[in-house]
Amino acid sequence: MPLEAKGDLTAFAGFPERHGKKIQSTNPLERITREIKRRTDVVQVFAAHPLTQDGRMRAEIGDRAWPRGGGMRGRTIGLGAACGMAVLEVTCLSDHRRFTAPHPGPVYALWLQRVGGFLHRVEGRECYVDRMGGVMLREGQDRQVAHPTGDMDLGTELRLPEELAMRLPVGHFMMTREFDRAHRNVLVACRRGIDDFELADRLYALLRLVPGVPGNLRGGAADRQRRHAVSHAAQALAADGLALGLDALAERVGYSPHHLSRVFRSVTGMTLTAYRNELRVRAVLEDLHAGETSLLVLAARYGFADQAHLTRVMRRHRDATPSEMRRLSRP
């Protein structure tokens, strides 16, 4: 039998040499080694290292001080680079609750929060960034960061060339469901492996979904007070694992539940319930991607009534069940 199958088993030897690298190995160790090599070939880690002409940078991965200023520490993994853009997965390991010293931003980048939250101050303007938000950063802007809840942060940083970054509105913005879905699809595609053409096409499509920054630079004292209340509410939700009730949340902020609901919707365009559910959905998606398999555990972790409640909310927000989303996120 083995002798009869010899021709089929060795047929690959007759393939043109240019196709040799495209044959997929079934050896898990070889596949892991190839994936590590692919990532380290593309990775660009620290902000002080500029992109080269082909969009790649020297690879330096590890737990060490970033040259970003403020004594911040973290890890960065490069997922891909194309057309002067780079996709980085950044984990911030600093837990300082007070603002860092002002330091100029070293790159043009779009920051998309995935886990945790932080206070961000740019040239005196302050906002709280959680899983619902992103920030457009420009080179040379004085910025400060604080972690009032002391949580670890994980996010995606899209490094952009200056001419492209200058077309985008600067400051904090809310990531819509469509934007979040496109963002996660980019991450999954990078991990599965895509060519530069497809990556660039996906990134340009993602950037077209960046919304404007409503009222970020305008408004008087009353407007600033409302935005401060919304920022405080977002921090309270993050600090209590998204399980805080509306009455307790309003008490933290110093508003009545009715007034907080009205102010929150006027500032964000979303109800508190929709905002909280979207936060929980994104938290569940991130945990599923990280390898969590128990929906019962996830339901309890993020304050859902039960597994069925989690499934209903996920279907309402993503048109898919948690099990279907888990399959889509597999590399």
C-alpha positions in Angstrom: 0.0 0.0 0.0 2.7 2.6 0.9 4.5 1.7 -2.4 1.3 2.2 -4.4 0.8 5.6 -2.8 4.4 6.8 -3.4 3.5 8.8 -6.5 0.8 10.7 -4.7 2.9 11.4 -1.6 5.9 12.7 -3.6 3.9 14.6 -6.2 4.9 17.9 -4.6 8.5 17.4 -5.7 7.4 18.0 -9.3 5.9 21.4 -8.5 7.6 24.5 -9.9 10.1 25.8 -7.4 8.3 29.2 -7.0 5.4 27.3 -5.4 7.5 25.6 -2.8 6.9 28.1 0.0 3.2 28.0 -0.5 2.8 24.4 0.5 1.2 24.3 4.0 2.9 22.1 6.5 0.8 20.0 8.9 3.5 20.1 11.5 2.3 22.4 14.3 5.8 23.3 15.4 6.7 24.4 11.8 3.6 26.4 11.5 4.2 28.2 14.8 7.8 28.9 13.9 6.7 30.3 10.5 4.1 32.6 12.2 6.7 33.9 14.6 9.1 34.6 11.8 6.4 36.3 9.8 5.5 38.6 12.7 9.1 39.5 13.6 9.9 40.3 10.0 7.0 42.8 9.9 7.0 44.0 13.5 7.8 47.5 14.3 7.7 48.3 17.9 8.8 51.6 19.3 7.4 54.9 18.3 10.9 56.5 18.0 11.7 54.1 15.1 10.5 55.6 11.8 9.0 53.5 9.1 11.3 52.7 6.2 10.2 53.3 2.6 8.6 49.8 2.4 6.7 50.4 5.6 8.8 48.0 7.8 10.9 48.8 10.9 13.5 47.1 13.0 12.0 44.5 15.3 12.4 45.1 19.0 9.8 43.3 21.1 9.7 43.1 24.9 8.7 44.6 28.2 10.7 47.7 28.4 10.4 51.5 28.7 9.0 53.1 25.6 10.7 56.2 24.4 7.3 58.0 24.5 8.0 59.9 27.7 6.3 59.8 31.0 8.0 56.6 32.1 5.4 54.4 30.4 6.2 50.7 29.9 4.6 48.2 27.5 4.9 45.6 24.8 4.3 46.1 21.1 3.8 43.4 18.4 3.7 44.3 14.7 0.9 42.6 12.8 1.5 44.0 9.4 2.7 46.9 7.3 1.8 48.2 3.8 2.0 51.5 1.9 3.7 53.4 4.7 1.1 52.2 7.3 1.7 49.7 10.1 -0.7 47.8 12.3 0.6 47.3 15.9 -0.9 45.6 18.9 0.2 47.5 22.0 -0.1 46.5 25.6 0.5 49.2 28.2 1.8 47.8 31.5 1.9 51.2 33.3 -0.6 51.6 36.1 0.0 55.2 37.1 -3.2 56.9 38.3 -1.9 60.4 37.9 -1.1 62.1 34.6 2.3 61.6 33.2 4.5 64.6 32.4 3.7 66.3 29.1 5.6 64.8 26.2 5.4 65.4 22.5 3.9 62.6 20.4 6.5 61.0 18.2 4.3 59.7 15.4 1.1 60.1 13.5 -1.2 57.3 14.6 -4.8 56.2 15.1 -5.2 54.6 18.5 -8.1 52.1 18.9 -8.8 50.9 22.4 -9.7 47.2 23.0 -9.2 46.5 26.7 -9.2 48.8 29.7 -9.4 52.5 29.6 -7.3 55.6 30.3 -7.5 59.4 30.6 -6.0 61.2 27.7 -5.0 64.9 27.7 -3.8 66.6 24.6 -2.7 70.3 24.8 -5.1 70.8 27.7 -8.1 68.9 26.3 -9.1 65.9 28.3 -11.2 62.8 27.6 -11.6 59.2 28.8 -10.9 56.5 26.2 -12.5 53.1 26.7 -13.4 50.2 24.3 -15.9 52.5 22.6 -13.3 55.1 21.6 -10.4 55.9 19.5 -7.9 58.8 19.3 -6.3 60.4 16.3 -2.7 61.4 17.4 -0.5 63.8 15.6 3.3 64.1 15.8 4.5 66.9 18.1 1.3 67.3 20.1 1.9 67.5 23.9 0.0 64.7 25.5 -0.4 63.1 29.0 -1.9 59.8 30.0 -3.4 58.5 33.3 -5.0 55.2 34.4 -7.5 56.1 37.1 -8.8 52.5 37.4 -5.2 51.0 37.4 -6.1 48.5 34.6 -3.9 47.1 31.9 -4.6 48.6 28.5 -4.6 46.8 25.1 -5.2 48.5 21.9 -4.4 48.7 18.2 -2.1 51.5 16.9 -2.3 52.3 13.2 0.8 54.2 12.2 0.0 56.5 9.3 2.1 58.7 7.0 1.7 62.4 7.6 -0.2 63.2 4.4 -2.8 60.6 5.2 -3.0 61.5 9.0 -3.6 65.2 8.2 -6.8 64.3 6.4 -8.4 62.8 9.5 -10.0 64.8 12.3 -7.8 65.1 15.3 -8.9 64.0 18.8 -11.2 61.5 20.4 -14.0 59.8 18.5 -16.6 57.1 19.1 -16.1 53.8 17.2 -19.3 52.8 15.5 -20.3 49.1 15.3 -19.4 49.1 11.6 -16.0 50.6 12.5 -15.4 48.1 15.3 -16.4 45.2 13.0 -14.0 46.4 10.2 -11.2 46.9 12.8 -11.5 43.3 14.2 -11.6 41.9 10.7 -8.3 43.6 9.9 -6.8 42.0 13.1 -8.1 38.6 12.2 -6.9 38.9 8.6 -3.4 40.0 9.8 -3.1 37.0 12.0 -4.3 34.6 9.3 -1.8 36.1 6.9 -2.6 38.5 4.0 -0.5 40.2 1.4 0.4 43.9 1.3 -2.2 44.8 -1.3 -5.1 43.4 0.7 -3.8 44.9 4.0 -3.6 48.3 2.4 -7.0 48.0 0.9 -8.5 47.0 4.3 -6.8 49.8 6.1 -8.0 52.5 3.6 -11.5 51.1 4.0 -11.2 51.3 7.8 -10.0 54.9 7.7 -12.9 55.9 5.5 -15.2 54.8 8.5 -13.5 57.2 11.0 -16.3 59.6 12.1 -15.9 63.3 12.7 -15.1 64.6 16.2 -18.5 66.1 17.3 -18.0 69.2 19.4 -14.5 68.2 20.5 -13.1 71.7 20.3 -16.2 73.8 20.9 -18.6 74.6 23.6 -18.5 76.7 26.8 -18.5 75.8 30.5 -21.8 73.9 30.3 -20.6 71.8 27.4 -17.4 70.9 29.2 -19.3 70.0 32.3 -21.6 67.6 30.4 -18.5 66.0 28.7 -16.8 65.7 32.1 -19.9 63.9 33.5 -19.9 61.5 30.5 -16.2 60.8 31.0 -16.7 60.2 34.7 -19.6 57.8 33.9 -17.4 55.8 31.5 -14.6 55.6 34.1 -17.1 54.3 36.7 -18.4 51.6 34.3 -14.8 50.5 33.6 -13.8 50.5 37.3 -16.7 48.2 38.2 -16.4 45.7 35.4 -19.5 47.0 33.6 -21.7 45.6 36.4 -22.7 48.9 38.0 -26.5 49.7 38.1 -27.9 53.0 36.8 -28.7 54.3 40.2 -25.2 53.6 41.6 -23.7 55.0 38.4 -25.7 58.3 38.6 -24.7 58.6 42.3 -21.0 58.3 41.4 -21.4 61.1 38.8 -23.5 63.3 41.0 -26.5 63.4 38.7 -30.0 62.0 39.0 -30.4 58.8 36.8 -32.8 60.7 34.5 -30.5 63.7 34.1 -27.5 61.4 33.5 -29.3 59.4 30.8 -30.3 62.6 29.0 -26.9 64.2 29.2 -25.1 61.0 28.2 -27.3 60.6 25.1 -26.9 64.3 24.1 -23.1 64.0 24.2 -22.5 60.5 22.8 -25.6 60.0 20.6 -26.3 56.7 22.4 -28.4 55.7 25.4 -26.5 54.5 28.5 -27.9 51.0 28.0 -26.8 50.8 24.4 -23.3 52.1 25.4 -22.9 49.7 28.2 -24.1 46.7 26.1 -21.7 47.7 23.3 -18.9 47.8 25.8 -19.8 44.4 27.1 -20.1 42.9 23.6 -16.6 44.2 22.7 -15.2 42.8 26.0 -16.7 39.4 25.2 -15.3 39.5 21.7 -11.8 40.3 23.0 -12.0 37.4 25.5 -13.2 35.0 22.8 -10.3 36.0 20.7 -7.9 35.5 23.6 -9.2 31.9 23.9 -12.0 31.9 26.5 -14.5 29.1 25.6 -17.1 29.2 28.3 -20.0 31.5 27.5 -21.3 30.9 31.0 -18.1 32.4 32.5 -18.3 35.4 30.1 -21.9 36.0 31.0 -21.1 36.1 34.7 -17.9 38.2 34.1 -19.7 41.0 32.4 -22.9 41.1 34.3 -25.3 39.4 31.9 -28.3 37.7 33.5 -27.3 34.4 31.9 -25.9 32.8 28.8 -29.1 33.3 26.9 -29.1 37.0 27.7 -25.5 37.3 26.4 -26.5 35.5 23.2 -29.5 37.8 22.7 -27.4 41.0 23.2 -24.6 39.7 21.0 -27.1 38.9 18.2 -28.7 42.3 18.5 -25.4 44.1 18.3 -23.5 41.9 15.8 -26.2 39.9 14.0 -24.4 36.7 15.2 -24.2 34.5 18.2 -21.1 34.4 20.4 -20.3 30.9 19.0 -20.4 32.2 15.5 -18.2 35.2 16.4 -15.7 32.9 18.1 -15.4 30.9 14.9 -14.9 34.0 12.8 -12.1 35.2 15.2 -10.0 32.1 14.9 -6.7 32.6 13.1 
